[in-house]
Amino acid sequence: VGGKVGGQGKAPPIYSPREVMKLPVLLSGKPEYPRRAREDGITGVVMVMVVIGTDGSVEPGSPRIQRSVPGLDEAALESVAGWRFSPALGHDGAPVRVKVVIPVKFALR
């Protein structure tokens, strides 16, 4: 009573990389090096955990720092949020949501 037809259903499960047949592949995305970090010579690899949806996009609110590099964390989170991937595929060949950790490398050239 009082509910909506087609209302909020249960979200599809999130799989780990070991539970999928094919992992997502980065299609587009590159970190934006913060000017201040570049000027200060800060380099490193920030590890960011994300949930990649069935459409290959990073699900909003999912990026979390797993390994920090002070001065680069915020740039890594902002960059990864807009990256596009091929979706992960489950054992039945259908796209699935998957939680992965992405290394975001910042190096001066």
Secondary structure, 3 states (H helix, E strand, C coil): CCCCCCCCCCCCCEECHHHCCECCCEEECCCCCCHHHHHCCCCEEEEEEEEECCCCEECCCCCEEEECCCCCHHHHHHHHHCCEECCEECCCCCEEEEEEEEEEEECCC
